Amino acid sequence: MITRSSAIKSTELALKETESRLLAAPTYGVYIHAKQQLELMLSALKKQPLPSQSARYFVDIGLMAAKELEASDPNYADVLMLADYEFKLAEL
């Protein structure tokens, strides 16, 4: 079982990593999109009750990370994919 707190932790880490990369490349669309998604994810994770799992499938950063970042920045891709996975499967 993935807890809400675990999902929040992985999402916050992914957001921190994204913001760090945005400092170096502020106009890179992948980083901009990731930040937007991660902020929406954190907002949803902090809601009571937690949105249903089907309502959380708007997130696509895991797929984006696999396609756009896995070859060039595998550690960052892993952070994004973990945040995506835990967000989609988190339970109360």
C-alpha distances in whole Angstrom, upper triangle without the diagonal:
4,6,10,11,10,11,14,15,15,17,19,20,20,23,24,25,26,29,30,31,32,35,36,36,36,37,35,33,30,29,30,28,25,26,26,23,21,23,22,18,19,21,18,15,18,19,19,17,15,16,15,13,17,18,17,18,21,20,21,21,19,22,25,24,24,27,29,28,26,30,31,28,25,24,24,23,20,19,19,17,14,15,15,12,10,12,12,8,7,7,9
4,7,8,7,7,10,11,11,13,15,16,17,19,21,21,23,25,26,27,29,31,33,32,32,33,31,30,26,26,27,25,21,22,23,19,17,19,19,15,15,17,15,12,15,16,17,16,13,15,14,12,16,17,14,16,19,17,19,18,17,20,22,21,21,25,26,25,24,27,29,26,23,21,21,20,17,16,16,14,11,11,12,9,6,9,10,6,5,6,9
4,5,5,6,9,10,11,12,14,16,17,18,20,21,23,24,26,27,28,31,33,33,32,34,32,30,27,26,27,25,22,22,22,19,17,18,18,14,14,16,14,10,12,14,14,13,11,14,14,13,17,17,15,17,19,18,20,20,19,22,24,23,24,27,28,27,26,30,30,27,25,23,22,22,19,17,17,16,13,12,14,12,8,9,11,9,5,5,6
4,5,5,6,9,10,10,12,14,15,16,18,20,21,22,24,26,26,29,31,31,30,31,30,28,26,24,24,23,20,19,20,17,14,15,15,11,10,12,10,7,9,10,11,11,8,11,12,12,16,15,13,16,18,16,19,18,18,21,23,22,24,27,27,26,26,30,30,27,25,23,21,21,19,17,16,16,13,11,13,12,8,8,10,9,5,6,6
4,5,5,6,9,10,10,12,14,15,16,18,20,21,23,24,25,27,29,30,29,31,30,28,26,24,24,23,20,19,20,18,15,15,16,13,11,13,12,9,9,12,13,14,12,15,16,16,19,19,16,19,20,18,21,19,19,23,24,23,24,28,28,26,26,30,30,26,24,22,21,21,19,16,16,17,14,12,14,14,10,10,13,12,9,9,9
4,5,5,6,9,10,11,12,14,15,17,18,20,21,23,24,26,28,28,28,30,28,27,24,22,24,22,19,19,20,17,14,16,16,13,12,15,14,10,12,15,16,16,14,16,17,16,19,19,16,18,20,17,19,18,17,20,22,20,21,25,25,23,23,26,27,23,21,19,18,18,15,13,14,14,10,9,12,11,7,9,12,11,8,10,11
4,5,5,6,8,10,11,12,14,15,16,18,20,21,22,25,26,26,26,27,25,24,21,20,21,19,16,16,17,14,11,13,13,9,9,12,11,8,10,13,15,15,12,13,14,13,16,16,12,14,16,13,15,14,14,17,19,17,19,22,23,21,21,25,25,22,20,18,16,16,14,12,12,12,9,6,9,8,5,5,9,9,6,9,10
4,6,5,6,9,10,10,12,14,15,16,18,20,21,23,25,25,24,26,25,24,21,19,20,18,15,14,15,13,10,11,12,8,6,10,10,7,8,12,14,15,12,14,16,15,18,17,14,16,17,14,17,15,16,19,20,19,21,24,24,22,23,26,26,22,21,19,17,17,16,13,13,14,11,8,11,12,9,8,11,12,9,11,12
4,5,5,6,9,10,11,12,14,15,17,19,20,22,24,24,24,26,25,24,21,19,20,19,16,15,17,15,12,13,14,11,9,13,13,10,12,15,17,18,15,17,19,18,21,20,17,19,20,17,18,16,16,20,20,18,21,24,23,21,21,25,24,21,20,17,15,16,14,11,12,13,10,8,12,13,10,10,14,14,12,14,14
4,5,5,6,9,10,11,12,14,15,17,18,20,22,22,22,24,22,22,18,17,18,17,13,13,15,13,10,12,14,11,10,14,14,11,14,17,19,19,16,18,19,17,20,19,16,17,18,14,15,13,13,16,17,15,17,20,20,18,18,21,21,17,16,13,12,13,11,7,8,10,7,5,9,10,8,9,12,12,11,14,16
4,5,5,6,9,10,10,12,14,15,16,19,20,20,20,21,20,19,16,14,15,14,11,10,12,10,6,9,10,7,7,10,11,9,12,15,17,18,15,16,17,16,18,17,13,15,15,12,13,11,12,15,15,14,17,19,19,17,18,21,21,18,17,15,12,13,12,8,8,10,8,5,8,10,8,8,11,13,12,15,16
4,5,5,6,9,10,10,12,14,15,17,19,20,19,21,20,20,17,15,15,15,12,10,13,12,8,9,11,10,8,11,13,11,12,15,18,20,17,18,20,19,22,20,17,18,18,15,17,14,15,19,18,16,19,22,21,19,20,23,22,18,18,15,13,15,14,10,10,13,11,8,12,14,12,11,15,16,14,17,18
4,5,5,6,9,10,11,13,14,16,18,18,19,21,19,19,17,14,16,16,12,11,14,13,10,12,14,12,11,15,16,14,16,19,22,23,20,21,23,21,24,22,19,20,20,16,17,14,14,18,17,15,18,20,19,17,17,20,19,16,15,12,10,12,11,7,9,12,10,8,12,14,12,13,16,17,16,19,20
4,5,5,6,9,10,11,12,14,16,16,16,18,16,16,13,11,13,12,9,9,12,10,7,10,13,11,11,14,15,14,16,19,22,23,20,20,22,20,22,21,17,18,17,13,14,10,11,15,14,11,14,17,16,13,15,18,17,13,13,11,8,9,9,6,6,9,9,7,9,12,12,12,15,16,16,19,21
4,5,5,6,9,10,10,12,15,15,14,16,15,15,13,10,11,11,8,6,9,9,6,8,11,10,9,12,14,14,15,18,21,23,20,20,22,21,23,21,17,18,17,14,15,12,13,16,15,13,17,19,17,15,17,20,19,15,16,14,11,12,13,9,9,12,12,9,12,15,14,13,16,18,18,21,22
4,5,5,6,9,10,11,13,14,14,17,16,17,15,11,13,14,11,9,13,13,10,11,14,14,12,15,18,17,17,21,24,25,23,23,26,24,26,24,21,22,21,18,18,15,16,19,18,16,19,21,19,16,18,21,19,15,16,13,11,13,14,10,11,14,14,12,15,17,16,16,19,21,20,23,24
4,6,5,6,9,10,12,13,13,16,14,15,13,10,12,13,10,10,13,13,11,13,16,15,15,18,20,19,20,23,27,28,25,25,27,25,27,25,22,22,21,17,17,13,15,17,15,13,16,18,16,13,15,17,15,12,13,10,7,10,11,8,9,13,13,12,14,17,17,17,20,22,21,24,26
4,5,5,6,9,10,10,10,12,11,12,10,6,8,10,7,6,10,11,9,11,14,14,14,17,18,18,20,23,26,27,24,24,26,24,25,24,20,20,19,15,15,11,13,16,13,12,15,16,14,12,15,17,15,12,13,12,8,10,12,10,9,13,14,12,14,17,17,16,19,22,21,25,26
4,5,5,6,9,10,9,12,12,13,12,8,9,11,9,7,11,12,11,11,15,15,14,17,19,19,20,23,27,28,25,25,28,26,28,26,22,23,21,18,18,15,17,19,17,15,19,20,17,15,18,20,18,15,17,15,12,14,16,13,12,16,17,15,17,20,20,19,22,24,24,27,28
4,5,5,7,9,10,13,12,14,13,10,12,14,12,11,14,16,14,15,18,18,18,20,23,22,23,26,30,31,28,29,31,29,30,29,25,26,24,21,20,17,18,21,18,16,19,20,18,15,18,19,16,13,16,14,11,14,16,13,14,17,18,16,19,22,22,21,24,26,26,29,30
4,5,5,6,8,10,9,12,10,7,10,12,11,10,14,15,14,15,19,19,19,21,24,23,25,28,31,32,29,29,31,29,30,28,25,25,23,20,19,15,17,19,16,14,17,18,14,12,15,16,13,11,14,12,10,12,15,13,13,16,18,17,18,21,22,21,24,26,26,30,31
4,5,5,5,8,7,10,10,6,7,11,10,9,12,14,13,14,17,18,18,20,23,23,24,27,31,32,29,29,31,29,30,28,25,25,22,19,19,16,18,19,16,15,19,19,15,14,17,19,16,14,17,16,13,15,17,15,14,18,19,18,19,22,23,22,25,27,27,30,32
4,6,6,9,10,13,13,10,11,14,14,12,15,18,16,17,20,21,21,23,25,26,26,29,33,34,32,32,34,32,33,31,28,28,26,23,22,19,21,23,20,19,22,22,19,17,20,21,18,16,19,18,15,17,20,18,17,21,22,21,22,26,26,25,28,30,30,33,34
4,6,9,9,13,13,10,12,15,15,14,17,19,19,19,23,23,23,26,28,28,29,32,36,37,34,34,36,34,35,33,30,29,27,24,23,20,22,23,20,18,21,21,17,16,19,19,15,14,17,17,14,17,20,18,18,21,23,22,23,26,27,27,29,32,32,35,36
4,6,6,9,10,8,9,13,13,13,15,18,17,19,21,22,23,25,27,28,29,31,35,36,33,32,34,33,33,31,28,27,25,22,21,18,20,21,17,16,19,19,15,14,18,18,15,14,17,17,14,16,19,18,17,21,23,21,22,26,27,26,28,31,31,34,36
4,6,8,10,8,8,11,12,11,13,16,16,16,19,21,21,23,25,26,27,29,33,34,31,31,33,32,32,30,27,26,24,21,20,18,20,21,18,17,21,20,17,16,20,21,18,17,20,20,16,18,21,19,18,21,23,21,22,26,27,25,27,30,30,34,35
4,6,9,8,7,10,12,12,13,16,17,18,20,21,22,24,26,27,28,30,34,35,32,31,33,31,31,29,27,26,23,21,19,17,20,20,17,17,20,19,15,16,20,20,18,17,20,21,18,18,22,21,19,22,24,22,22,26,27,26,28,31,31,35,36
4,6,6,6,9,10,11,13,15,16,17,19,20,22,23,25,26,28,30,33,34,31,30,31,29,29,28,25,24,21,19,17,14,17,17,13,13,16,15,12,12,16,17,14,14,17,18,15,15,19,18,16,19,21,20,20,23,25,24,25,28,29,33,35
4,5,5,6,8,10,11,12,14,15,17,18,20,21,23,24,26,28,31,32,29,27,28,27,26,24,22,21,18,16,14,12,15,15,11,12,15,14,11,12,16,17,15,15,18,19,15,15,18,18,15,17,20,19,18,21,23,22,23,26,27,31,33
4,5,5,6,9,10,11,12,14,16,16,18,20,21,22,24,26,30,30,27,25,26,24,24,23,20,18,16,13,11,9,12,12,8,9,12,11,8,9,12,14,13,12,14,15,12,11,15,14,11,14,17,15,15,18,20,19,20,23,24,28,30
4,5,5,6,9,10,10,12,14,15,16,18,20,21,23,25,28,29,26,25,26,25,25,23,20,19,17,14,13,10,13,14,10,10,14,13,10,10,14,16,13,12,14,14,11,11,14,13,11,14,16,15,15,18,20,18,20,23,24,27,29
4,5,5,6,9,10,11,13,14,16,17,19,20,22,23,27,28,25,24,26,24,24,22,19,19,16,14,13,11,14,15,12,13,16,16,13,14,17,19,17,16,18,18,14,14,17,16,13,16,18,16,16,20,21,19,21,24,24,27,29
4,5,5,6,9,10,11,12,14,16,17,18,20,22,25,26,23,21,23,21,21,19,16,15,13,10,10,8,12,12,9,11,14,14,12,13,16,19,17,16,18,18,14,14,16,15,12,14,16,14,13,17,18,16,18,21,22,25,27
4,5,5,6,9,10,10,12,14,15,16,18,20,24,24,21,20,21,20,20,18,15,15,12,9,9,6,9,11,9,9,13,13,11,11,14,17,16,14,15,15,11,11,13,11,8,11,13,11,10,14,15,14,15,19,19,23,24
4,5,5,6,9,10,11,12,14,15,17,19,22,23,21,20,22,21,21,19,16,16,14,11,12,10,13,15,12,12,16,17,15,15,17,20,18,16,18,17,13,13,15,13,10,13,15,12,12,16,16,15,17,20,20,23,24
4,6,5,6,9,10,11,13,14,16,17,21,22,19,18,20,19,19,17,14,15,12,10,11,10,14,15,13,14,18,18,16,17,20,22,21,19,20,20,16,16,18,16,13,15,16,13,13,17,17,14,16,20,20,22,24
4,5,5,6,9,10,11,12,14,16,19,20,17,15,17,16,16,14,11,11,9,6,8,7,11,12,11,12,15,16,15,16,18,21,21,19,19,18,15,14,16,14,10,12,14,10,9,13,14,11,13,16,16,19,21
4,5,5,6,9,10,10,12,15,18,19,16,15,17,16,17,15,12,13,11,9,10,8,11,14,13,13,16,18,17,16,18,21,21,18,18,17,13,13,14,11,9,11,12,8,9,12,12,10,12,15,15,18,19
4,5,5,6,9,10,11,13,17,18,15,15,18,17,18,16,13,15,13,11,13,12,15,17,16,16,20,21,20,19,22,25,24,21,22,20,17,17,18,15,13,15,15,12,12,15,15,12,14,17,16,19,19
4,6,5,6,9,10,11,15,15,13,12,15,14,15,12,10,12,10,9,12,12,14,17,16,17,20,21,21,21,23,26,25,23,23,22,19,18,19,17,14,16,16,12,12,15,14,11,13,16,15,17,18
4,5,5,6,9,10,13,14,11,10,13,12,13,11,8,10,9,8,11,11,13,15,15,16,18,20,20,20,21,25,25,22,22,20,17,17,17,14,12,13,13,9,9,11,10,7,9,12,11,14,15
4,5,5,6,9,12,13,11,12,15,14,16,14,11,14,13,12,14,14,15,18,18,18,21,23,23,22,23,27,26,23,23,21,18,18,18,15,13,15,14,10,11,13,12,9,12,14,12,14,14
4,6,5,7,10,12,10,10,14,15,16,13,11,14,13,13,16,16,18,21,20,21,24,25,25,25,26,30,29,26,26,24,21,22,21,18,16,18,17,14,14,16,14,11,14,16,14,15,15
4,5,5,9,9,7,7,10,11,13,10,8,12,11,11,15,15,17,20,20,21,23,25,25,25,26,30,30,27,26,25,22,22,21,19,17,17,16,13,13,14,13,9,11,13,11,12,12
4,6,8,9,6,8,11,11,14,12,10,13,14,13,16,16,17,20,21,21,23,25,25,25,26,29,29,26,25,24,21,21,20,17,16,16,15,11,12,13,10,8,10,11,9,10,10
4,7,9,7,10,13,14,17,14,13,16,17,16,19,19,20,23,24,24,26,29,28,28,29,32,32,29,28,26,24,24,23,20,19,20,18,15,15,17,14,11,14,15,12,12,11
4,6,6,7,11,13,15,13,12,16,16,16,20,20,22,25,25,26,28,30,30,30,31,35,34,32,31,29,26,26,26,23,21,22,20,17,17,18,16,13,14,15,13,12,11
3,5,8,11,14,16,14,14,18,19,19,23,23,24,27,28,29,31,33,33,33,34,37,37,35,34,32,29,29,28,25,24,24,22,19,19,20,17,15,16,16,13,12,9
4,6,9,12,14,12,13,17,18,18,22,23,24,26,28,28,30,32,33,33,33,37,38,35,34,32,30,29,28,25,24,24,22,19,19,19,17,14,15,14,12,10,8
4,6,9,11,10,10,13,15,15,19,20,20,23,24,25,26,29,29,29,30,34,34,31,30,28,26,25,24,22,20,20,18,16,15,15,13,10,11,11,9,8,7
4,6,8,6,7,10,12,13,17,18,19,21,22,23,25,27,28,28,29,33,33,31,30,28,26,25,24,22,20,20,19,16,15,15,13,10,10,11,10,10,10
4,5,5,7,9,12,13,16,18,19,20,22,24,25,27,28,28,29,33,33,31,30,29,27,25,24,23,21,20,19,17,15,14,13,11,9,10,10,9,10
4,5,5,7,10,11,14,16,16,17,20,21,21,23,25,26,26,29,31,28,27,26,24,22,21,20,18,16,16,14,12,11,11,9,6,7,8,9,11
4,5,6,9,11,13,16,16,17,19,21,21,23,25,26,26,30,31,29,28,28,26,23,23,22,19,18,18,16,13,13,14,11,8,10,12,12,15
4,6,7,10,13,15,16,17,19,21,22,23,25,26,26,30,31,29,28,28,25,23,23,22,19,18,18,16,13,14,14,11,9,11,12,13,15
4,5,7,10,12,13,14,16,17,19,20,22,22,23,27,27,25,24,24,21,20,19,18,15,14,14,12,10,10,11,7,6,9,10,12,14
4,5,8,11,11,12,14,16,16,18,19,20,21,25,26,24,23,23,21,18,18,18,15,13,14,13,9,10,12,9,7,10,12,14,17
4,6,9,11,12,13,15,16,17,18,20,21,24,25,24,23,23,20,18,19,18,15,14,16,13,10,12,14,11,9,13,15,17,19
4,6,8,9,10,12,13,15,15,16,18,21,22,20,19,19,17,15,15,14,11,11,12,10,7,10,11,9,8,12,13,16,19
4,6,6,6,9,10,11,12,13,15,18,19,17,17,18,15,12,14,14,10,9,12,11,7,10,13,11,10,14,16,19,22
4,5,5,6,8,10,10,10,12,15,16,14,14,14,11,9,11,10,6,7,10,9,6,10,12,11,11,15,16,20,22
4,5,5,6,9,10,10,10,14,15,13,12,13,11,8,8,9,6,4,8,8,5,7,11,11,10,13,15,19,22
4,5,5,6,8,10,10,13,15,14,13,15,13,9,11,12,9,8,11,12,9,10,14,14,13,16,18,22,25
4,5,5,6,8,9,12,13,12,12,14,12,9,11,12,9,9,12,12,10,13,16,15,15,18,20,24,27
4,6,5,5,6,9,10,9,9,10,8,5,8,9,6,7,10,11,10,12,15,15,15,18,20,24,26
4,6,6,5,8,10,10,9,11,10,6,8,11,9,8,11,13,11,12,16,17,16,18,21,24,28
4,6,7,8,10,11,11,14,12,9,12,14,12,11,15,16,14,16,19,19,19,21,24,27,30
4,6,8,8,9,10,13,11,8,12,14,11,12,15,16,15,17,20,20,20,23,25,29,32
4,6,5,5,6,9,7,6,9,11,10,10,14,15,14,16,19,19,20,23,24,28,31
4,6,6,4,8,8,5,8,11,10,10,13,15,15,16,18,20,20,22,24,28,30
4,6,6,10,10,9,11,14,14,14,17,19,18,19,22,23,24,26,28,31,34
4,6,9,9,9,12,14,14,15,17,19,19,21,23,24,25,27,29,32,35
4,6,6,6,9,10,11,12,14,16,17,18,20,21,23,25,26,29,32
4,5,5,6,9,10,10,12,14,15,16,18,20,21,22,24,27,30
4,5,5,6,9,10,11,13,14,15,17,18,20,21,22,26,28
4,5,5,6,9,10,11,12,14,16,17,19,20,21,25,27
4,5,5,6,9,10,11,12,14,15,17,18,20,23,26
4,5,5,6,9,10,10,12,14,15,16,18,21,24
4,6,5,6,9,10,11,12,14,16,16,20,22
4,5,5,6,9,10,11,12,14,15,19,21
4,5,5,6,9,10,11,12,14,18,21
4,5,5,6,8,10,11,12,15,18
4,6,5,6,9,10,10,14,16
4,6,5,6,9,10,14,17
4,5,5,6,8,12,15
4,5,5,6,9,12
4,6,5,9,11
4,6,9,12
4,6,10
4,7
4
